[in-house]
Amino acid sequence: MLVSHPDGQFRRTFHHHEDRMTHLDVCFRYRRQPGIEQMRAIDSMREVYGIRRIAFNEQEKTVSVEYDASRLSEAVVAGLLRHAGLDIEQKVALA
């Protein structure tokens, strides 16, 4: 981030936001295997600020998402998956 100082100069400052994030995982079961278009849309979810990781388990038909709970809610994550075309049916309890 560039910050203006009283002397009129701009200086780059760095802030570490990692320590202020609350990372949570949520896992959903889906009905149909996503196609190429759904996978592209899901891949673009990685650009959403707060989405950290998306992982599929094809055998169990689940998708887990690690996200920053200070930025997003579980309901928003589910909505993003649905908007991408994934047919999620239920939340799966994580062990």
Residue pairs with C-beta under 8 A, 6 or more apart in sequence:
1 12
1 13
1 14
1 15
2 10
2 11
2 12
2 13
3 10
3 11
3 12
3 13
4 10
5 11
20 70
21 68
21 70
21 71
22 68
22 69
22 70
23 52
23 66
23 67
23 68
23 69
24 66
24 67
24 68
24 69
24 74
25 64
25 65
25 66
25 67
25 94
26 64
26 65
26 67
26 74
26 77
26 78
26 91
26 94
27 62
27 63
27 64
27 65
27 91
27 92
27 93
27 94
28 62
28 63
28 64
28 78
28 81
28 86
28 88
28 89
28 90
28 91
28 92
29 60
29 61
29 62
29 88
29 89
29 90
29 91
29 92
30 61
30 62
30 63
30 86
30 87
30 88
30 89
31 61
31 87
31 88
31 89
32 87
33 58
33 61
34 42
34 85
34 86
35 85
37 85
38 84
38 85
38 86
41 83
41 84
41 85
42 54
42 63
42 81
42 84
42 85
42 86
43 54
44 84
45 51
45 54
45 65
45 80
45 81
45 84
46 54
48 72
48 80
49 68
49 71
50 67
50 68
50 70
50 71
50 72
51 65
51 66
51 67
51 68
51 72
51 77
51 80
52 66
52 67
52 68
53 64
53 65
53 66
54 63
54 64
54 65
54 66
55 63
55 64
55 65
56 62
56 63
57 63
57 64
62 92
63 81
63 86
63 88
64 94
65 77
65 81
67 77
74 91
78 88
78 91
81 88
82 88
